[in-house]
């Protein structure tokens, strides 16, 4: 599909990206499909690997975005290890991924020598981790134009959690100048990666608090009609696990799916109430609308509509609880291709064009 055949979309297109390590390859396929369809997001929101992908998109001009994404994911590819007899035990993927655990990824993270002092050594919050992410700092510095980001046409928001207060914070290029530290902080998942200090405070991966950062757009002010591509890489529901191995994977899915469904359910209630307030206000005579108290109450109403297009990365055959560190070329390619196919199907359907109930402020599409 070319830009000349670009489908109609609402005023603001938003791309929301979960955290998930190597699972973020699915997000690359999603963006590639949007790019090929002539749909460029006005706002990209991400946590962890989602923040990295978001920075690579928002921090580059449209014509360079795919090249930068390709370069980053080429850098983090990690050749598979031949598992041999471990495949018989169903642990082939685990063996391959353990090489990443032992050696790190040269363009992403490397073993932290301070960790050799033991887990109880007081090394400071910026060294209290098994790995150093200084390689990521260099990689992002070469691939993202942070100087031009603040003046760019695409808004960037990344989520991180304060390691001391436990409060979630969304750093937004609309409100402040984002640096490489903000993106690194969003991906600083302990105890693997160390906290990153911003304005004196240490921050960790936002996925600890909320790995699905869709609330950043649904709570935004001023509210605008939007088409939100919500890209999830963790499965909130699944059959019951039948082994310890499967239970470990299921626990991880539940933890990092981060109540995505409940977030949307709450926002649907809130936006419906705003639409109800708007409808009630329209029933009042003009003489009442001029009353300051009525004006203040009426301000809680709105008529914006948020279309949420859900995209969920599929499970790959043989994946397990180490899937988020599966940086093998095969794993990356499979997830990326799935993201491309799923998004193209969504764009071709364009369900946001179907008339929606005017009282509903959030409309979901799966």
HELIX and SHEET records of a PDB file:
HELIX    1   1 UNK A    3  UNK A    5  5                                   3    
HELIX    2   2 UNK A   21  UNK A   24  5                                   4    
HELIX    3   3 UNK A   25  UNK A   36  1                                  12    
HELIX    4   4 UNK A   49  UNK A   58  1                                  10    
HELIX    5   5 UNK A   62  UNK A   64  5                                   3    
HELIX    6   6 UNK A   65  UNK A   76  1                                  12    
HELIX    7   7 UNK A   84  UNK A   89  5                                   6    
HELIX    8   8 UNK A   92  UNK A  103  1                                  12    
HELIX    9   9 UNK A  113  UNK A  117  5                                   5    
HELIX   10  10 UNK A  134  UNK A  143  1                                  10    
HELIX   11  11 UNK A  146  UNK A  149  1                                   4    
HELIX   12  12 UNK A  180  UNK A  186  1                                   7    
HELIX   13  13 UNK A  206  UNK A  208  5                                   3    
HELIX   14  14 UNK A  215  UNK A  218  1                                   4    
HELIX   15  15 UNK A  244  UNK A  257  1                                  14    
HELIX   16  16 UNK A  260  UNK A  282  1                                  23    
HELIX   17  17 UNK A  286  UNK A  289  1                                   4    
HELIX   18  18 UNK A  292  UNK A  298  1                                   7    
HELIX   19  19 UNK A  323  UNK A  325  5                                   3    
HELIX   20  20 UNK A  329  UNK A  349  1                                  21    
HELIX   21  21 UNK A  351  UNK A  353  5                                   3    
SHEET    1   A 7 UNK A 168  UNK A 172  0                                        
SHEET    2   A 7 UNK A 155  UNK A 162 -1                                        
SHEET    3   A 7 UNK A  43  UNK A  46  1                                        
SHEET    4   A 7 UNK A  12  UNK A  17  1                                        
SHEET    5   A 7 UNK A 226  UNK A 232  1                                        
SHEET    6   A 7 UNK A 306  UNK A 312  1                                        
SHEET    7   A 7 UNK A 362  UNK A 365  1                                        
SHEET    1   B 2 UNK A 110  UNK A 111  0                                        
SHEET    2   B 2 UNK A 131  UNK A 132 -1                                        
SHEET    1   C 4 UNK A 168  UNK A 172  0                                        
SHEET    2   C 4 UNK A 155  UNK A 162 -1                                        
SHEET    3   C 4 UNK A 201  UNK A 205 -1                                        
SHEET    4   C 4 UNK A 196  UNK A 198 -1                                        
END                                                                             
